[in-house]
Amino acid sequence: MSFHIIRASGIQPQPWKNGMGVTREIARFPADAGADDFLWRVSVAEVNSAAPFSTFPGIDRQIVLLDGDGFTMTLDGAHTHALTTPHAPFAFAGEQQVDVAMAGGATSDFNLMIRRAWGQGELRVLAQAGSHQTDPACVLLYVARGTVTTIDGELHAGDAWLPDRSPFELAEGSVALLAMASPR
C-alpha cells in the first residue's frame, strides 16, 4: 500500500466549520495545520439542503460539482452562480457570504482552498484518456469519475493521489481533478 494514495473509504466525515453540513477533508498543508493556519486544503462536501456555506476569510476557494443536480450560489446577496454543470470549476473568495438554493436533491462537490497571503491555486479538469505527467504545482489528483492508474496503484472515483511527478494513466471516460497550489 502506498502512502501517496488516499482512498475514499478512509476519509472520515466531519461537520462544516459552521456545523450546517458535512465534509470529507482529503488533505491539507501543512498536515498538522488547523482550520485557521493551513496553506492549502482539499475536501469533498455534501450539500443536502439550502444551508449557507462556511466563511473562510483570507482564503481563495474553487469548487467543482461532482454528483447530483447542483445548486445556485448567491454571493453576498448580489451575484449568483449556478453550480449545475459537473466538473466545471468556479472560483470565489472565502469571506463571501454564500447562500444556496438546491437545484434538486443532495449533491457533492470538490473544494480547493488556498490561503491568499501565501499563494495561489487552480483546479484543472483532465478528461483526455492516456498517459499524463503532473505539473510541479500539482499537490493532489482526485478521481472524479472512472479510473486512474499510477505508479502506486489503481485509483477509482473518490480516491486521491499525492503525486510524485511520475506519469499516470487516465482511463477512457474518466475525469480527474488536478489541485494546483503554489506560493506567490
Sequence and secondary structure as in RCSB ss.txt:
>XXXX:A:sequence
MSFHIIRASGIQPQPWKNGMGVTREIARFPADAGADDFLWRVSVAEVNSAAPFSTFPGIDRQIVLLDGDGFTMTL
DGAHTHALTTPHAPFAFAGEQQVDVAMAGGATSDFNLMIRRAWGQGELRVLAQAGSHQTDPACVLLYVARGTVTT
IDGELHAGDAWLPDRSPFELAEGSVALLAMASPR
>XXXX:A:secstr
  TTEE GGG   EE TTSSSEEEEEEEESTT  TTT SEEEEEEEE SS      TTEEEEEEEEESS EEEEE
TTTEEEEE STT  EEEETTS EEEEESSS EEEEEEEEETTTEEEEEEEE   EEE   TTEEEEEEEESEEEE
TTEEEETT EE   S  EEE TT EEEEEEEEE 
